[in-house]
Amino acid sequence: MRLIGGLLLIVLLLLAGGIATGFINLQKTQEGSLPKIAVEGGQLPKFQADVAKVEVGTRNETVEVPTVDVKKP
């Protein structure tokens, strides 16, 4: 990985040096433009969902709790 990074750095330095000294001359020969995109209206899908009805409430309830006796030896 270090070897690839080192080689890439050397290539970039050589390219920058070539441009700075005039050895490499870059000139634009044609104007660029962004692509044209046309968007037309659409429609979202419709869904129908039948879900259960949930009722939340409170009620009083009596619960029998067992008793526990602990006898020491």
PQR file with spaces between the fields and no chain letter, atoms N, CA, C, O and H, PARSE charges and radii, in Angstrom:
ATOM       1  N    MET     1       0.830   -1.186    0.000 -0.4000 1.5000
ATOM       2  CA   MET     1       0.000    0.000    0.000 -0.0000 2.0000
ATOM       3  C    MET     1       0.877    1.253    0.000  0.5500 1.7000
ATOM       4  O    MET     1       0.563    2.235   -0.673 -0.5500 1.4000
ATOM       5  N    ARG     2       1.975    1.215    0.756 -0.4000 1.5000
ATOM       6  CA   ARG     2       2.882    2.360    0.786 -0.0000 2.0000
ATOM       7  C    ARG     2       3.529    2.571   -0.575  0.5500 1.7000
ATOM       8  O    ARG     2       3.758    3.707   -0.992 -0.5500 1.4000
ATOM       9  H    ARG     2       2.230    0.417    1.303  0.4000 1.0000
ATOM      10  N    LEU     3       3.821    1.477   -1.262 -0.4000 1.5000
ATOM      11  CA   LEU     3       4.457    1.556   -2.580 -0.0000 2.0000
ATOM      12  C    LEU     3       3.539    2.259   -3.574  0.5500 1.7000
ATOM      13  O    LEU     3       3.984    3.122   -4.331 -0.5500 1.4000
ATOM      14  H    LEU     3       3.635    0.554   -0.923  0.4000 1.0000
ATOM      15  N    ILE     4       2.272    1.893   -3.571 -0.4000 1.5000
ATOM      16  CA   ILE     4       1.307    2.511   -4.487 -0.0000 2.0000
ATOM      17  C    ILE     4       1.155    3.994   -4.159  0.5500 1.7000
ATOM      18  O    ILE     4       1.118    4.827   -5.064 -0.5500 1.4000
ATOM      19  H    ILE     4       1.911    1.192   -2.956  0.4000 1.0000
ATOM      20  N    GLY     5       1.069    4.329   -2.877 -0.4000 1.5000
ATOM      21  CA   GLY     5       0.955    5.727   -2.477 -0.0000 2.0000
ATOM      22  C    GLY     5       2.182    6.527   -2.862  0.5500 1.7000
ATOM      23  O    GLY     5       2.067    7.671   -3.300 -0.5500 1.4000
ATOM      24  H    GLY     5       1.100    3.653   -2.141  0.4000 1.0000
ATOM      25  N    GLY     6       3.361    5.932   -2.702 -0.4000 1.5000
ATOM      26  CA   GLY     6       4.595    6.612   -3.082 -0.0000 2.0000
ATOM      27  C    GLY     6       4.679    6.856   -4.572  0.5500 1.7000
ATOM      28  O    GLY     6       5.065    7.941   -5.007 -0.5500 1.4000
ATOM      29  H    GLY     6       3.454    5.002   -2.345  0.4000 1.0000
ATOM      30  N    LEU     7       4.316    5.843   -5.367 -0.4000 1.5000
ATOM      31  CA   LEU     7       4.327    5.995   -6.824 -0.0000 2.0000
ATOM      32  C    LEU     7       3.331    7.055   -7.280  0.5500 1.7000
ATOM      33  O    LEU     7       3.628    7.845   -8.176 -0.5500 1.4000
ATOM      34  H    LEU     7       4.002    4.962   -5.014  0.4000 1.0000
ATOM      35  N    LEU     8       2.165    7.072   -6.672 -0.4000 1.5000
ATOM      36  CA   LEU     8       1.152    8.071   -7.012 -0.0000 2.0000
ATOM      37  C    LEU     8       1.648    9.475   -6.680  0.5500 1.7000
ATOM      38  O    LEU     8       1.417   10.407   -7.451 -0.5500 1.4000
ATOM      39  H    LEU     8       1.924    6.430   -5.944  0.4000 1.0000
ATOM      40  N    LEU     9       2.319    9.637   -5.555 -0.4000 1.5000
ATOM      41  CA   LEU     9       2.871   10.931   -5.168 -0.0000 2.0000
ATOM      42  C    LEU     9       3.945   11.387   -6.162  0.5500 1.7000
ATOM      43  O    LEU     9       3.980   12.557   -6.541 -0.5500 1.4000
ATOM      44  H    LEU     9       2.506    8.880   -4.929  0.4000 1.0000
ATOM      45  N    ILE    10       4.807   10.482   -6.578 -0.4000 1.5000
ATOM      46  CA   ILE    10       5.854   10.816   -7.551 -0.0000 2.0000
ATOM      47  C    ILE    10       5.243   11.245   -8.878  0.5500 1.7000
ATOM      48  O    ILE    10       5.694   12.219   -9.481 -0.5500 1.4000
ATOM      49  H    ILE    10       4.778    9.531   -6.270  0.4000 1.0000
ATOM      50  N    VAL    11       4.220   10.526   -9.340 -0.4000 1.5000
ATOM      51  CA   VAL    11       3.553   10.865  -10.605 -0.0000 2.0000
ATOM      52  C    VAL    11       2.900   12.244  -10.502  0.5500 1.7000
ATOM      53  O    VAL    11       2.993   13.043  -11.434 -0.5500 1.4000
ATOM      54  H    VAL    11       3.854    9.734   -8.851  0.4000 1.0000
ATOM      55  N    LEU    12       2.248   12.525   -9.387 -0.4000 1.5000
ATOM      56  CA   LEU    12       1.609   13.832   -9.219 -0.0000 2.0000
ATOM      57  C    LEU    12       2.643   14.949   -9.172  0.5500 1.7000
ATOM      58  O    LEU    12       2.413   16.020   -9.734 -0.5500 1.4000
ATOM      59  H    LEU    12       2.173   11.876   -8.630  0.4000 1.0000
ATOM      60  N    LEU    13       3.774   14.721   -8.516 -0.4000 1.5000
ATOM      61  CA   LEU    13       4.833   15.737   -8.466 -0.0000 2.0000
ATOM      62  C    LEU    13       5.420   15.981   -9.853  0.5500 1.7000
ATOM      63  O    LEU    13       5.685   17.126  -10.217 -0.5500 1.4000
ATOM      64  H    LEU    13       3.961   13.851   -8.060  0.4000 1.0000
ATOM      65  N    LEU    14       5.626   14.923  -10.626 -0.4000 1.5000
ATOM      66  CA   LEU    14       6.134   15.080  -11.991 -0.0000 2.0000
ATOM      67  C    LEU    14       5.136   15.831  -12.870  0.5500 1.7000
ATOM      68  O    LEU    14       5.532   16.678  -13.671 -0.5500 1.4000
ATOM      69  H    LEU    14       5.411   13.992  -10.329  0.4000 1.0000
ATOM      70  N    LEU    15       3.875   15.534  -12.730 -0.4000 1.5000
ATOM      71  CA   LEU    15       2.833   16.212  -13.499 -0.0000 2.0000
ATOM      72  C    LEU    15       2.773   17.690  -13.121  0.5500 1.7000
ATOM      73  O    LEU    15       2.697   18.548  -14.000 -0.5500 1.4000
ATOM      74  H    LEU    15       3.554   14.846  -12.079  0.4000 1.0000
ATOM      75  N    ALA    16       2.807   17.999  -11.822 -0.4000 1.5000
ATOM      76  CA   ALA    16       2.772   19.393  -11.376 -0.0000 2.0000
ATOM      77  C    ALA    16       4.014   20.140  -11.848  0.5500 1.7000
ATOM      78  O    ALA    16       3.921   21.294  -12.266 -0.5500 1.4000
ATOM      79  H    ALA    16       2.869   17.302  -11.107  0.4000 1.0000
ATOM      80  N    GLY    17       5.175   19.493  -11.787 -0.4000 1.5000
ATOM      81  CA   GLY    17       6.409   20.126  -12.271 -0.0000 2.0000
ATOM      82  C    GLY    17       6.370   20.380  -13.766  0.5500 1.7000
ATOM      83  O    GLY    17       6.823   21.429  -14.224 -0.5500 1.4000
ATOM      84  H    GLY    17       5.251   18.555  -11.448  0.4000 1.0000
ATOM      85  N    GLY    18       5.840   19.444  -14.531 -0.4000 1.5000
ATOM      86  CA   GLY    18       5.720   19.608  -15.978 -0.0000 2.0000
ATOM      87  C    GLY    18       4.796   20.749  -16.348  0.5500 1.7000
ATOM      88  O    GLY    18       5.082   21.492  -17.287 -0.5500 1.4000
ATOM      89  H    GLY    18       5.472   18.591  -14.158  0.4000 1.0000
ATOM      90  N    ILE    19       3.694   20.905  -15.630 -0.4000 1.5000
ATOM      91  CA   ILE    19       2.765   22.004  -15.900 -0.0000 2.0000
ATOM      92  C    ILE    19       3.405   23.334  -15.497  0.5500 1.7000
ATOM      93  O    ILE    19       3.277   24.322  -16.219 -0.5500 1.4000
ATOM      94  H    ILE    19       3.462   20.301  -14.867  0.4000 1.0000
ATOM      95  N    ALA    20       4.090   23.369  -14.356 -0.4000 1.5000
ATOM      96  CA   ALA    20       4.698   24.610  -13.865 -0.0000 2.0000
ATOM      97  C    ALA    20       5.823   25.093  -14.784  0.5500 1.7000
ATOM      98  O    ALA    20       5.987   26.301  -14.957 -0.5500 1.4000
ATOM      99  H    ALA    20       4.194   22.566  -13.769  0.4000 1.0000
ATOM     100  N    THR    21       6.583   24.203  -15.364 -0.4000 1.5000
ATOM     101  CA   THR    21       7.709   24.590  -16.229 -0.0000 2.0000
ATOM     102  C    THR    21       7.297   24.798  -17.676  0.5500 1.7000
ATOM     103  O    THR    21       8.115   25.250  -18.477 -0.5500 1.4000
ATOM     104  H    THR    21       6.450   23.222  -15.224  0.4000 1.0000
ATOM     105  N    GLY    22       6.085   24.490  -18.033 -0.4000 1.5000
ATOM     106  CA   GLY    22       5.624   24.679  -19.404 -0.0000 2.0000
ATOM     107  C    GLY    22       5.882   23.471  -20.280  0.5500 1.7000
ATOM     108  O    GLY    22       5.580   23.521  -21.473 -0.5500 1.4000
ATOM     109  H    GLY    22       5.421   24.123  -17.382  0.4000 1.0000
ATOM     110  N    PHE    23       6.424   22.395  -19.751 -0.4000 1.5000
ATOM     111  CA   PHE    23       6.661   21.182  -20.526 -0.0000 2.0000
ATOM     112  C    PHE    23       5.333   20.562  -20.959  0.5500 1.7000
ATOM     113  O    PHE    23       5.216   20.008  -22.052 -0.5500 1.4000
ATOM     114  H    PHE    23       6.670   22.355  -18.783  0.4000 1.0000
ATOM     115  N    ILE    24       4.326   20.669  -20.070 -0.4000 1.5000
ATOM     116  CA   ILE    24       2.975   20.193  -20.376 -0.0000 2.0000
ATOM     117  C    ILE    24       2.080   21.422  -20.458  0.5500 1.7000
ATOM     118  O    ILE    24       2.026   22.217  -19.520 -0.5500 1.4000
ATOM     119  H    ILE    24       4.421   21.119  -19.182  0.4000 1.0000
ATOM     120  N    ASN    25       1.375   21.579  -21.582 -0.4000 1.5000
ATOM     121  CA   ASN    25       0.504   22.726  -21.777 -0.0000 2.0000
ATOM     122  C    ASN    25      -0.922   22.218  -21.965  0.5500 1.7000
ATOM     123  O    ASN    25      -1.203   21.510  -22.932 -0.5500 1.4000
ATOM     124  H    ASN    25       1.419   20.933  -22.344  0.4000 1.0000
ATOM     125  N    LEU    26      -1.798   22.562  -21.078 -0.4000 1.5000
ATOM     126  CA   LEU    26      -3.192   22.144  -21.160 -0.0000 2.0000
ATOM     127  C    LEU    26      -4.035   23.307  -21.658  0.5500 1.7000
ATOM     128  O    LEU    26      -3.987   24.399  -21.091 -0.5500 1.4000
ATOM     129  H    LEU    26      -1.570   23.137  -20.293  0.4000 1.0000
ATOM     130  N    GLN    27      -4.812   23.079  -22.721 -0.4000 1.5000
ATOM     131  CA   GLN    27      -5.700   24.103  -23.261 -0.0000 2.0000
ATOM     132  C    GLN    27      -7.081   23.504  -23.467  0.5500 1.7000
ATOM     133  O    GLN    27      -7.227   22.369  -23.919 -0.5500 1.4000
ATOM     134  H    GLN    27      -4.851   22.192  -23.182  0.4000 1.0000
ATOM     135  N    LYS    28      -8.081   24.287  -23.126 -0.4000 1.5000
ATOM     136  CA   LYS    28      -9.464   23.837  -23.307 -0.0000 2.0000
ATOM     137  C    LYS    28      -9.848   24.041  -24.761  0.5500 1.7000
ATOM     138  O    LYS    28      -9.715   25.149  -25.280 -0.5500 1.4000
ATOM     139  H    LYS    28      -7.963   25.210  -22.758  0.4000 1.0000
ATOM     140  N    THR    29     -10.322   22.998  -25.432 -0.4000 1.5000
ATOM     141  CA   THR    29     -10.682   23.086  -26.848 -0.0000 2.0000
ATOM     142  C    THR    29     -12.196   23.094  -27.060  0.5500 1.7000
ATOM     143  O    THR    29     -12.661   23.407  -28.156 -0.5500 1.4000
ATOM     144  H    THR    29     -10.430   22.098  -25.010  0.4000 1.0000
ATOM     145  N    GLN    30     -12.959   22.759  -26.041 -0.4000 1.5000
ATOM     146  CA   GLN    30     -14.413   22.726  -26.187 -0.0000 2.0000
ATOM     147  C    GLN    30     -15.037   23.048  -24.844  0.5500 1.7000
ATOM     148  O    GLN    30     -14.535   22.614  -23.808 -0.5500 1.4000
ATOM     149  H    GLN    30     -12.582   22.505  -25.151  0.4000 1.0000
ATOM     150  N    GLU    31     -16.126   23.804  -24.848 -0.4000 1.5000
ATOM     151  CA   GLU    31     -16.851   24.135  -23.618 -0.0000 2.0000
ATOM     152  C    GLU    31     -17.620   22.916  -23.121  0.5500 1.7000
ATOM     153  O    GLU    31     -18.103   22.111  -23.917 -0.5500 1.4000
ATOM     154  H    GLU    31     -16.534   24.157  -25.690  0.4000 1.0000
ATOM     155  N    GLY    32     -17.724   22.793  -21.854 -0.4000 1.5000
ATOM     156  CA   GLY    32     -18.492   21.702  -21.257 -0.0000 2.0000
ATOM     157  C    GLY    32     -19.855   22.196  -20.809  0.5500 1.7000
ATOM     158  O    GLY    32     -20.066   23.400  -20.658 -0.5500 1.4000
ATOM     159  H    GLY    32     -17.332   23.447  -21.207  0.4000 1.0000
ATOM     160  N    SER    33     -20.775   21.274  -20.597 -0.4000 1.5000
ATOM     161  CA   SER    33     -22.103   21.636  -20.105 -0.0000 2.0000
ATOM     162  C    SER    33     -22.677   20.468  -19.313  0.5500 1.7000
ATOM     163  O    SER    33     -22.290   19.313  -19.491 -0.5500 1.4000
ATOM     164  H    SER    33     -20.604   20.297  -20.719  0.4000 1.0000
ATOM     165  N    LEU    34     -23.595   20.803  -18.452 -0.4000 1.5000
ATOM     166  CA   LEU    34     -24.263   19.775  -17.658 -0.0000 2.0000
ATOM     167  C    LEU    34     -25.321   19.075  -18.503  0.5500 1.7000
ATOM     168  O    LEU    34     -25.856   19.680  -19.432 -0.5500 1.4000
ATOM     169  H    LEU    34     -23.910   21.741  -18.308  0.4000 1.0000
ATOM     170  N    PRO    35     -25.632   17.837  -18.210 -0.5600 1.5000
ATOM     171  CA   PRO    35     -26.680   17.150  -18.973  0.2800 2.0000
ATOM     172  C    PRO    35     -28.054   17.757  -18.691  0.5500 1.7000
ATOM     173  O    PRO    35     -28.318   18.239  -17.589 -0.5500 1.4000
ATOM     174  N    LYS    36     -28.915   17.727  -19.693 -0.4000 1.5000
ATOM     175  CA   LYS    36     -30.274   18.236  -19.530 -0.0000 2.0000
ATOM     176  C    LYS    36     -31.165   17.091  -19.050  0.5500 1.7000
ATOM     177  O    LYS    36     -31.150   15.989  -19.599 -0.5500 1.4000
ATOM     178  H    LYS    36     -28.701   17.336  -20.588  0.4000 1.0000
ATOM     179  N    ILE    37     -31.932   17.386  -18.022 -0.4000 1.5000
ATOM     180  CA   ILE    37     -32.801   16.375  -17.425 -0.0000 2.0000
ATOM     181  C    ILE    37     -34.223   16.906  -17.435  0.5500 1.7000
ATOM     182  O    ILE    37     -34.471   18.011  -16.951 -0.5500 1.4000
ATOM     183  H    ILE    37     -31.944   18.281  -17.576  0.4000 1.0000
ATOM     184  N    ALA    38     -35.152   16.149  -17.971 -0.4000 1.5000
ATOM     185  CA   ALA    38     -36.556   16.528  -17.988 -0.0000 2.0000
ATOM     186  C    ALA    38     -37.308   15.648  -16.995  0.5500 1.7000
ATOM     187  O    ALA    38     -37.186   14.423  -17.004 -0.5500 1.4000
ATOM     188  H    ALA    38     -34.951   15.252  -18.364  0.4000 1.0000
ATOM     189  N    VAL    39     -38.087   16.304  -16.142 -0.4000 1.5000
ATOM     190  CA   VAL    39     -38.860   15.580  -15.146 -0.0000 2.0000
ATOM     191  C    VAL    39     -40.327   15.875  -15.392  0.5500 1.7000
ATOM     192  O    VAL    39     -40.733   17.037  -15.424 -0.5500 1.4000
ATOM     193  H    VAL    39     -38.186   17.299  -16.135  0.4000 1.0000
ATOM     194  N    GLU    40     -41.116   14.844  -15.563 -0.4000 1.5000
ATOM     195  CA   GLU    40     -42.548   15.013  -15.768 -0.0000 2.0000
ATOM     196  C    GLU    40     -43.277   14.544  -14.525  0.5500 1.7000
ATOM     197  O    GLU    40     -42.739   13.776  -13.727 -0.5500 1.4000
ATOM     198  H    GLU    40     -40.787   13.900  -15.537  0.4000 1.0000
ATOM     199  N    GLY    41     -44.501   15.009  -14.367 -0.4000 1.5000
ATOM     200  CA   GLY    41     -45.301   14.653  -13.199 -0.0000 2.0000
ATOM     201  C    GLY    41     -45.567   13.165  -13.126  0.5500 1.7000
ATOM     202  O    GLY    41     -45.517   12.459  -14.133 -0.5500 1.4000
ATOM     203  H    GLY    41     -44.938   15.633  -15.015  0.4000 1.0000
ATOM     204  N    GLY    42     -45.843   12.710  -11.953 -0.4000 1.5000
ATOM     205  CA   GLY    42     -46.126   11.292  -11.741 -0.0000 2.0000
ATOM     206  C    GLY    42     -47.205   11.131  -10.686  0.5500 1.7000
ATOM     207  O    GLY    42     -47.862   12.101  -10.309 -0.5500 1.4000
ATOM     208  H    GLY    42     -45.884   13.284  -11.135  0.4000 1.0000
ATOM     209  N    GLN    43     -47.384    9.927  -10.216 -0.4000 1.5000
ATOM     210  CA   GLN    43     -48.385    9.666   -9.201 -0.0000 2.0000
ATOM     211  C    GLN    43     -47.838    8.632   -8.242  0.5500 1.7000
ATOM     212  O    GLN    43     -47.268    7.619   -8.647 -0.5500 1.4000
ATOM     213  H    GLN    43     -46.850    9.139  -10.522  0.4000 1.0000
ATOM     214  N    LEU    44     -48.022    8.907   -6.965 -0.4000 1.5000
ATOM     215  CA   LEU    44     -47.613    7.946   -5.948 -0.0000 2.0000
ATOM     216  C    LEU    44     -48.619    6.806   -5.875  0.5500 1.7000
ATOM     217  O    LEU    44     -49.797    7.023   -6.157 -0.5500 1.4000
ATOM     218  H    LEU    44     -48.486    9.730   -6.636  0.4000 1.0000
ATOM     219  N    PRO    45     -48.204    5.624   -5.512 -0.5600 1.5000
ATOM     220  CA   PRO    45     -49.158    4.512   -5.367  0.2800 2.0000
ATOM     221  C    PRO    45     -50.058    4.734   -4.155  0.5500 1.7000
ATOM     222  O    PRO    45     -49.666    5.378   -3.182 -0.5500 1.4000
ATOM     223  N    LYS    46     -51.262    4.192   -4.232 -0.4000 1.5000
ATOM     224  CA   LYS    46     -52.203    4.299   -3.120 -0.0000 2.0000
ATOM     225  C    LYS    46     -52.264    2.962   -2.405  0.5500 1.7000
ATOM     226  O    LYS    46     -52.167    1.907   -3.032 -0.5500 1.4000
ATOM     227  H    LYS    46     -51.580    3.669   -5.023  0.4000 1.0000
ATOM     228  N    PHE    47     -52.424    3.011   -1.083 -0.4000 1.5000
ATOM     229  CA   PHE    47     -52.504    1.808   -0.260 -0.0000 2.0000
ATOM     230  C    PHE    47     -53.717    1.897    0.637  0.5500 1.7000
ATOM     231  O    PHE    47     -54.123    2.984    1.051 -0.5500 1.4000
ATOM     232  H    PHE    47     -52.502    3.868   -0.574  0.4000 1.0000
ATOM     233  N    GLN    48     -54.292    0.748    0.934 -0.4000 1.5000
ATOM     234  CA   GLN    48     -55.375    0.665    1.902 -0.0000 2.0000
ATOM     235  C    GLN    48     -54.960   -0.384    2.922  0.5500 1.7000
ATOM     236  O    GLN    48     -54.574   -1.496    2.562 -0.5500 1.4000
ATOM     237  H    GLN    48     -53.963   -0.135    0.597  0.4000 1.0000
ATOM     238  N    ALA    49     -55.042   -0.020    4.200 -0.4000 1.5000
ATOM     239  CA   ALA    49     -54.626   -0.944    5.244 -0.0000 2.0000
ATOM     240  C    ALA    49     -55.767   -1.133    6.235  0.5500 1.7000
ATOM     241  O    ALA    49     -56.296   -0.159    6.771 -0.5500 1.4000
ATOM     242  H    ALA    49     -55.356    0.884    4.492  0.4000 1.0000
ATOM     243  N    ASP    50     -56.143   -2.375    6.477 -0.4000 1.5000
ATOM     244  CA   ASP    50     -57.132   -2.705    7.495 -0.0000 2.0000
ATOM     245  C    ASP    50     -56.368   -3.233    8.701  0.5500 1.7000
ATOM     246  O    ASP    50     -55.770   -4.308    8.649 -0.5500 1.4000
ATOM     247  H    ASP    50     -55.713   -3.166    6.042  0.4000 1.0000
ATOM     248  N    VAL    51     -56.396   -2.473    9.777 -0.4000 1.5000
ATOM     249  CA   VAL    51     -55.643   -2.849   10.968 -0.0000 2.0000
ATOM     250  C    VAL    51     -56.596   -3.086   12.123  0.5500 1.7000
ATOM     251  O    VAL    51     -57.734   -2.616   12.113 -0.5500 1.4000
ATOM     252  H    VAL    51     -56.883   -1.600    9.819  0.4000 1.0000
ATOM     253  N    ALA    52     -56.122   -3.820   13.115 -0.4000 1.5000
ATOM     254  CA   ALA    52     -56.950   -4.141   14.277 -0.0000 2.0000
ATOM     255  C    ALA    52     -57.146   -2.896   15.138  0.5500 1.7000
ATOM     256  O    ALA    52     -56.297   -2.005   15.179 -0.5500 1.4000
ATOM     257  H    ALA    52     -55.198   -4.202   13.123  0.4000 1.0000
ATOM     258  N    LYS    53     -58.280   -2.859   15.820 -0.4000 1.5000
ATOM     259  CA   LYS    53     -58.570   -1.754   16.720 -0.0000 2.0000
ATOM     260  C    LYS    53     -58.046   -2.124   18.104  0.5500 1.7000
ATOM     261  O    LYS    53     -58.319   -3.214   18.608 -0.5500 1.4000
ATOM     262  H    LYS    53     -58.970   -3.582   15.787  0.4000 1.0000
ATOM     263  N    VAL    54     -57.303   -1.224   18.705 -0.4000 1.5000
ATOM     264  CA   VAL    54     -56.705   -1.471   20.013 -0.0000 2.0000
ATOM     265  C    VAL    54     -57.325   -0.512   21.008  0.5500 1.7000
ATOM     266  O    VAL    54     -57.297    0.704   20.814 -0.5500 1.4000
ATOM     267  H    VAL    54     -57.081   -0.339   18.296  0.4000 1.0000
ATOM     268  N    GLU    55     -57.889   -1.067   22.082 -0.4000 1.5000
ATOM     269  CA   GLU    55     -58.447   -0.238   23.140 -0.0000 2.0000
ATOM     270  C    GLU    55     -57.561   -0.353   24.364  0.5500 1.7000
ATOM     271  O    GLU    55     -57.174   -1.451   24.765 -0.5500 1.4000
ATOM     272  H    GLU    55     -57.911   -2.054   22.240  0.4000 1.0000
ATOM     273  N    VAL    56     -57.245    0.785   24.952 -0.4000 1.5000
ATOM     274  CA   VAL    56     -56.389    0.825   26.118 -0.0000 2.0000
ATOM     275  C    VAL    56     -57.202    1.361   27.280  0.5500 1.7000
ATOM     276  O    VAL    56     -57.893    2.372   27.158 -0.5500 1.4000
ATOM     277  H    VAL    56     -57.559    1.677   24.627  0.4000 1.0000
ATOM     278  N    GLY    57     -57.109    0.665   28.419 -0.4000 1.5000
ATOM     279  CA   GLY    57     -57.849    1.102   29.597 -0.0000 2.0000
ATOM     280  C    GLY    57     -57.277    0.467   30.849  0.5500 1.7000
ATOM     281  O    GLY    57     -56.271   -0.241   30.794 -0.5500 1.4000
ATOM     282  H    GLY    57     -56.547   -0.156   28.518  0.4000 1.0000
ATOM     283  N    THR    58     -57.912    0.720   31.959 -0.4000 1.5000
ATOM     284  CA   THR    58     -57.479    0.130   33.232 -0.0000 2.0000
ATOM     285  C    THR    58     -58.657   -0.565   33.881  0.5500 1.7000
ATOM     286  O    THR    58     -59.815   -0.258   33.596 -0.5500 1.4000
ATOM     287  H    THR    58     -58.729    1.295   32.003  0.4000 1.0000
ATOM     288  N    ARG    59     -58.340   -1.523   34.774 -0.4000 1.5000
ATOM     289  CA   ARG    59     -59.381   -2.194   35.547 -0.0000 2.0000
ATOM     290  C    ARG    59     -58.776   -2.666   36.863  0.5500 1.7000
ATOM     291  O    ARG    59     -57.571   -2.905   36.946 -0.5500 1.4000
ATOM     292  H    ARG    59     -57.400   -1.772   35.005  0.4000 1.0000
ATOM     293  N    ASN    60     -59.579   -2.795   37.854 -0.4000 1.5000
ATOM     294  CA   ASN    60     -59.127   -3.292   39.152 -0.0000 2.0000
ATOM     295  C    ASN    60     -59.277   -4.799   39.186  0.5500 1.7000
ATOM     296  O    ASN    60     -60.295   -5.339   38.752 -0.5500 1.4000
ATOM     297  H    ASN    60     -60.558   -2.601   37.786  0.4000 1.0000
ATOM     298  N    GLU    61     -58.276   -5.468   39.694 -0.4000 1.5000
ATOM     299  CA   GLU    61     -58.273   -6.927   39.743 -0.0000 2.0000
ATOM     300  C    GLU    61     -57.679   -7.360   41.080  0.5500 1.7000
ATOM     301  O    GLU    61     -56.717   -6.762   41.561 -0.5500 1.4000
ATOM     302  H    GLU    61     -57.450   -5.029   40.046  0.4000 1.0000
ATOM     303  N    THR    62     -58.251   -8.396   41.675 -0.4000 1.5000
ATOM     304  CA   THR    62     -57.728   -8.951   42.920 -0.0000 2.0000
ATOM     305  C    THR    62     -56.919  -10.188   42.578  0.5500 1.7000
ATOM     306  O    THR    62     -57.397  -11.094   41.896 -0.5500 1.4000
ATOM     307  H    THR    62     -59.033   -8.882   41.284  0.4000 1.0000
ATOM     308  N    VAL    63     -55.673  -10.212   43.070 -0.4000 1.5000
ATOM     309  CA   VAL    63     -54.775  -11.314   42.794 -0.0000 2.0000
ATOM     310  C    VAL    63     -54.395  -11.951   44.117  0.5500 1.7000
ATOM     311  O    VAL    63     -53.983  -11.265   45.052 -0.5500 1.4000
ATOM     312  H    VAL    63     -55.285   -9.476   43.625  0.4000 1.0000
ATOM     313  N    GLU    64     -54.536  -13.281   44.190 -0.4000 1.5000
ATOM     314  CA   GLU    64     -54.175  -13.994   45.406 -0.0000 2.0000
ATOM     315  C    GLU    64     -52.678  -14.283   45.388  0.5500 1.7000
ATOM     316  O    GLU    64     -52.156  -14.878   44.445 -0.5500 1.4000
ATOM     317  H    GLU    64     -54.870  -13.838   43.429  0.4000 1.0000
ATOM     318  N    VAL    65     -51.996  -13.851   46.453 -0.4000 1.5000
ATOM     319  CA   VAL    65     -50.562  -14.008   46.554 -0.0000 2.0000
ATOM     320  C    VAL    65     -50.260  -15.092   47.577  0.5500 1.7000
ATOM     321  O    VAL    65     -50.804  -15.040   48.680 -0.5500 1.4000
ATOM     322  H    VAL    65     -52.420  -13.368   47.219  0.4000 1.0000
ATOM     323  N    PRO    66     -49.423  -16.068   47.263 -0.5600 1.5000
ATOM     324  CA   PRO    66     -49.123  -17.136   48.231  0.2800 2.0000
ATOM     325  C    PRO    66     -48.249  -16.588   49.369  0.5500 1.7000
ATOM     326  O    PRO    66     -47.478  -15.646   49.186 -0.5500 1.4000
ATOM     327  N    THR    67     -48.392  -17.193   50.520 -0.4000 1.5000
ATOM     328  CA   THR    67     -47.581  -16.811   51.669 -0.0000 2.0000
ATOM     329  C    THR    67     -46.408  -17.784   51.786  0.5500 1.7000
ATOM     330  O    THR    67     -46.509  -18.955   51.422 -0.5500 1.4000
ATOM     331  H    THR    67     -49.018  -17.958   50.669  0.4000 1.0000
ATOM     332  N    VAL    68     -45.288  -17.263   52.306 -0.4000 1.5000
ATOM     333  CA   VAL    68     -44.094  -18.059   52.433 -0.0000 2.0000
ATOM     334  C    VAL    68     -43.670  -18.006   53.897  0.5500 1.7000
ATOM     335  O    VAL    68     -43.488  -16.931   54.469 -0.5500 1.4000
ATOM     336  H    VAL    68     -45.206  -16.312   52.602  0.4000 1.0000
ATOM     337  N    ASP    69     -43.518  -19.185   54.489 -0.4000 1.5000
ATOM     338  CA   ASP    69     -43.043  -19.275   55.871 -0.0000 2.0000
ATOM     339  C    ASP    69     -41.605  -19.778   55.848  0.5500 1.7000
ATOM     340  O    ASP    69     -41.288  -20.765   55.185 -0.5500 1.4000
ATOM     341  H    ASP    69     -43.665  -20.058   54.024  0.4000 1.0000
ATOM     342  N    VAL    70     -40.735  -19.077   56.589 -0.4000 1.5000
ATOM     343  CA   VAL    70     -39.340  -19.483   56.694 -0.0000 2.0000
ATOM     344  C    VAL    70     -39.102  -19.896   58.131  0.5500 1.7000
ATOM     345  O    VAL    70     -39.319  -19.117   59.059 -0.5500 1.4000
ATOM     346  H    VAL    70     -40.993  -18.275   57.128  0.4000 1.0000
ATOM     347  N    LYS    71     -38.641  -21.163   58.310 -0.4000 1.5000
ATOM     348  CA   LYS    71     -38.362  -21.669   59.643 -0.0000 2.0000
ATOM     349  C    LYS    71     -36.857  -21.831   59.821  0.5500 1.7000
ATOM     350  O    LYS    71     -36.188  -22.472   59.009 -0.5500 1.4000
ATOM     351  H    LYS    71     -38.465  -21.795   57.555  0.4000 1.0000
ATOM     352  N    LYS    72     -36.345  -21.252   60.874 -0.4000 1.5000
ATOM     353  CA   LYS    72     -34.914  -21.370   61.150 -0.0000 2.0000
ATOM     354  C    LYS    72     -34.642  -22.706   61.821  0.5500 1.7000
ATOM     355  O    LYS    72     -35.454  -23.153   62.632 -0.5500 1.4000
ATOM     356  H    LYS    72     -36.888  -20.732   61.533  0.4000 1.0000
ATOM     357  N    PRO    73     -33.525  -23.362   61.512 -0.5600 1.5000
ATOM     358  CA   PRO    73     -33.226  -24.662   62.145  0.2800 2.0000
ATOM     359  C    PRO    73     -32.805  -24.515   63.596  0.5500 1.7000
ATOM     360  O    PRO    73     -32.522  -25.512   64.261 -0.5500 1.4000
